[in-house]
Amino acid sequence: MEEKYKNKWQTRLNKRTIKFKERKMTKKLIFLVSTVILAGMLLTACAPAATAAPAPVAKETPTIESKLPTEIVFGATLPLTGQGAPYGELFKNGLTLGIDRINNGGGINGIKVKLIITDSRAEAEESVTQFQKLVQVDKAVWVSTAFSAPPLAQAPIADQTKTVLTNGGGFAPELRGAGKYLFNDVPLSTDEGKVVLTYAYKDLGLKKLGLIIASSYSKATYEFMETFWKNLGGQVVIEVRHDSGASDLRSQLELLKGANPDAVLLLNDGDDTVLTLTQAEQVGFKPQWLGFAGHMIDQILSLPGAQGMIADSVVYEPDADFVTAYKKAYGSDPNFYIANYYDQTIMFEQAVKYVLEHNQEINGENLQSALYAIRTFKGVNGTFTFLDDGTITRDMLVVKVVDGKQTTLKKIISGS
């Protein structure tokens, strides 16, 4: 009994000891946890108050309207002096009248256009210098040019700088596809030559052809004329050459006269053509002269020696409002070339509007894309369409000079 009682007491003692130890450990654990919590609270109380991060503010994406310029620069390198001056003034008048129309109407979507015209003298080197100034200094996104040498020299730079380049007064065949940013809104010599030479051979029955060629004319131009005439069945009996800006062509004209051609094709222009026709009268040489649209200007049409000349021309049926506006501004009737350069301002205006409608920045790259997207334009002198090589298709005429005016002999529909 005693042993049994002793064991029972020992069991109770062990249980109490275990409970005591558990209570002691629990107190220690509670103390430790409390200490940690208290320390955290003290650290938090002593630390500087944290500043709440501001809620992110949505940034307003700038629209193209917020980046619109107040002014766009339209540049031009035109022959205002030298052999091409008679044409340069006409080109200048057409551009000026067109840009004035835009600005007087409030601009393009409120944006004014600044026209800057420089003198290229129809020379390649000078035209490049002027082009670079217009683009780099004046920030022109569009440049109008003229004659053949300038756009041929400018086209590679226009591609590099992504500047639209429009030619309305040069027609060398090398201009076809000369640059991605070059747009020729005038028929090239290959297109013109086909019209006038085909008429001379098939309609007039002429067989023997002479050529008078200025040094400014491209080799590709006169080689095409010779080849095309021979392919028709004709014969080139003589070709004579002269320096551009020559003061005396009597010796060349005597050579032509001695070859007795049925017709002579004028591969010169401006003052050179004036001198040719004037001195031909003086030496008594009166062949059937053949010319191009570039010869249909007042300085040439008014010459006695131009009487009876046959040439090609684009269809010239100008808008009445354009004719009235030009006569009011300059006191004379406009011709095809004036209308042609005026039409460049219509192309420009429509291209800028297209860019704005598509929420794009106004730059040369977007304007070039816009021109090809629009492709067909209604100008003051009819409709014309650009091809992928930067040339146009449009209806043509065969004309004859009668009493200082051009009269229509035949109409050639584009594509026929």
C-alpha angles and dihedrals in degrees: 000000000000091000091049091049091049093053093048091051091049092053091053091048092052092051092050091049092052092048090049092052092047091050090049093050091046090053091050091049092048089049092051094047091047090050092052092048092047092049091051090050091050092049091049092049092050096045119092114261112266116242114233113242111248116249111258113263116221110240116228110239108230112242123218088253090064090055098046115129121234090225139025121206118227109188133194136191106199134165100254093158134028128036094331096052095105088061097037093063091052092050090048092051092051093051094044093051091048096049091045089054091054095047095043087054092057098272127267106319086335095312115125122221122226114207116206116183122189132185114254094172083216087278123135098221096046092045091055091051092050092044092053092050092050092051102037101034105023094034095227114179093191130037128189118210140177146208119026108273096056098053091043089055094040099045097079090049091047088056092049094048094036093235122153110241119194122192120194102159110042123079110175110141090234087073090073105104092350092140142359091236096044117103118185109199091182128073114260123237093260089059093044095044093055091055101048098036094047090052092047093051103036103029101032098030095228116162111170116065132189125193131208109197129193119214089241091065118099121247090232090059099055093037089055092050092051094047095045092050092049091048089055088056099260131127129235102217098178145355125194129189135209139178117262109255094026117164099208128035100164095113092052091047092051089053091051091047091052092054090057098215122185089230140002122219114216109225094175133072147198115013091358091061092045090054092046095053094040096051092041087063090050094054093042096248112146111165127157100278118214120199147159139246089275090066092059096092127116095251089061102031091056094058118104088223091060092062109122095012114153119213143153123252138172116258103279112201102137125198111265094229090053092051091049093048092049094048090050092051101040107016097237141077117274121238133209095277093053090050090046094058092041087056089058088065089053089052089049094050094048092047093051091048090050091052092049093047088056092049093244132144116261103248138127095262094055093042091053091052090047093054091055092043091054093034098161119068133188106218131179087266101047138282126317133178129210120228124211091262093060097257129113140233119219139144118279137204137212107221138183127209110238121172093340095311133095116243123193119248100169141359120222113201115217111260095016 
